[in-house]
Amino acid sequence: MTGPGRRVDELLTEAELDPAEGVQLVSADRLSSVAFDPSLPLVILRSEGAAGAPVLPGRHARGGPAAVLRALYPDAHPIRALGGAGERAVADLDDESLAGSDWLVPALSPVDNLASPHGMAAISARLRAPDGCPWDRRQTHLSLRPYLLEEAYETVDAIEHGTPADLAEELGDLLLQVILHAQFAAEEGAFDLTDVYRSIAAKIVRRHPHVFGGLEVDGEQQVLSNWEAIKAGERAERGKDEDGAFGGVARALPALAASREIQERASALGWDWETIDGVWEKVTEEHAELRAAGTDDERLHEMGDLLFAIVNLARWMKLDPEEALRAANRRWVARYRQVEQLAAQRGVELEALSLAEKDELWDEVKAR
């Protein structure tokens, strides 16, 4: 054999690797733009003059191949130069050295493979093994429901108030829920993490024909309309078209989020006001009907209609009603704490004050 194939055979022989047991070969200039599994041996091929080739955007936060390896492997993990140039630790790597030689990076054990989705999947399987964790072995799809919701809300909180490190941590907690549910399904023979990846990837490509196909669109609104039309076709293919355009709105969504989703779908289908003036008139109308309601049932009904109209108003203003209400909640609690501090500074018992006196403190704090 001659050419590249012979060179690869020689490298595998020197590295004492059997391809039948699994091995990965990646050119140094491609390390930043391809996915590989650190739980398998990695042979890095010298760049053959391609050093400095452009990196595909968006795959890694780290730009160069050495930085990618440092993110995936422990600092002390050995990397051996094939051809007799010695051994170094991953922490001592640089892009120039990687591009100039062939290297062998030994595999990580599943438990040490901490920076890869492959490693996390192996860890979840280990937790569920007969000699794994008693708590994890007892869990089911149903028992983990509260944790999935909790982690989703904590991720939202990190987006709004946390640091990038906070967000990375919370996204990891949320990802763990996905991986565990996939593990449960794999044990049942229903599906596994591969099916999860394939499903979402295929769906995103299918619903973006203006990016991955030849469709031309005229602005964001047409994108949303196409999205809803494609979803309707998907429901029909699955035999769920009888559920209608709103059959896919999750029943577990909080009411504000569900209301917004319903109204966004309605708008994408062409069921909307022509201008925001009509929305304002609807809010005024529902407010008046709530004030005129005479029974508890009528008030409950009209309160729902008013909230629905206000959510629609927020949508027209490009605002998230859930975010607006959370911000209002935070402002109220923060102001109340300042009222408590102000009362303490003046040596008065807040609980002993009249409502008018409390309002005076509140207005003073608000004015600040």
Secondary structure, 3 states (H helix, E strand, C coil): CCCHHHHHHHHHHHHCCCHHHCCEEEEHHHCCCCCCCCCCCEEEECCCCCCCCCCCCCCCCCCCHHHHHHHHCCCCCEEEEECCCCEEEHHHCCHHHHHHCEEEECCCCCCCCCCCHHHHHHHHHHHCCCCCCHHHHHCCCCCCHHHHHHHHHHHHHHHHHCCHHHHHHHHHHHHHHHHHHHHHHHHHCCCCHHHHHHHHHHHHHHCCHHHHCCCCCCCHHHHHHHHHHHHHHHHHHCCCHHHCCCCCCCCCCCHHHHHHHHHHHHHHCCCCCCCHHHHHHHHHHHHHHHHHCCCHHHHHHHHHHHHHHHHHHHHHCCCCHHHHHHHHHHHHHHHHHHHHHHHHHCCCCHHHCCHHHHHHHHHHHHHC
